[in-house]
Amino acid sequence: MELSVRKWGNSAGVILPTAALENLQAKVGDTLSVEFDNQKMVVQVAKPRYSLAQLLAQCDPTAPVPADVAEWEAMAPVGNELI
């Protein structure tokens, strides 16, 4: 696939065809990251960055403790661990 670089105000831009967006599994409004490697431009969908508040908002403090975590917490010390 070849794309043309076009003038866009004081900048230049490339329009991504629908097929390119589908291949990236991207949609209008997504953020893309660009890296350069030996005169190659690698474009991929940017991974989202979450704030601590956003991550904590997904937690349910009333959810039961998973069995494996409960088992870990119930274990007795076997060495010189600090309790």
C-alpha positions in Angstrom: 0.0 0.0 0.0 1.4 3.4 -1.0 0.2 6.6 0.6 0.7 10.2 -0.5 2.1 12.9 1.8 -0.1 15.9 1.4 0.1 19.5 2.6 -2.1 20.1 5.6 -1.9 23.8 6.7 1.7 24.4 7.7 2.3 20.7 8.1 2.1 17.5 6.1 -0.2 14.5 6.6 -1.0 11.1 5.4 -4.6 9.9 5.1 -5.0 6.3 6.3 -7.4 4.2 4.2 -10.1 2.1 5.9 -8.1 -1.0 5.0 -5.0 0.3 6.9 -7.2 1.2 9.9 -8.8 -2.3 9.8 -5.3 -3.9 9.6 -4.2 -1.9 12.7 -7.5 -2.7 14.4 -7.9 1.0 14.9 -10.7 3.5 14.5 -11.2 7.2 14.1 -10.3 8.9 17.4 -7.7 6.2 18.5 -4.2 7.3 19.3 -1.3 5.8 17.3 2.3 5.6 18.3 5.1 5.9 15.7 8.6 4.6 15.9 11.4 4.9 13.4 13.8 2.1 12.5 16.4 2.5 9.7 14.3 4.8 7.6 11.1 2.7 8.4 8.2 4.1 10.2 6.4 1.6 12.4 2.8 2.7 13.3 0.8 0.9 15.9 -2.2 1.6 18.1 -0.9 3.2 21.3 -1.4 1.3 24.5 -3.7 3.2 26.9 -2.1 4.8 29.9 -4.2 4.7 33.1 -3.8 6.9 36.1 -3.8 5.3 39.6 -7.2 6.7 40.2 -8.6 5.1 37.0 -7.2 1.7 38.0 -8.5 1.9 41.6 -11.9 2.9 40.3 -12.1 -0.5 38.6 -11.5 -2.3 41.9 -14.3 -3.7 44.0 -13.4 -3.4 47.7 -16.3 -5.7 48.6 -15.2 -8.5 46.3 -14.1 -11.7 48.1 -10.4 -12.5 48.3 -9.4 -15.0 45.7 -8.7 -18.5 47.0 -5.0 -18.5 46.1 -4.5 -15.2 47.8 -6.3 -16.3 50.9 -4.2 -19.5 51.0 -1.0 -17.4 50.6 -2.0 -15.0 53.4 -2.9 -18.0 55.7 0.6 -19.6 55.3 2.9 -19.7 58.3 6.4 -18.3 58.0 9.0 -20.9 57.0 12.1 -18.9 57.5 13.2 -15.5 58.7 10.3 -13.5 57.0 9.2 -10.4 58.8 5.6 -10.5 59.8 
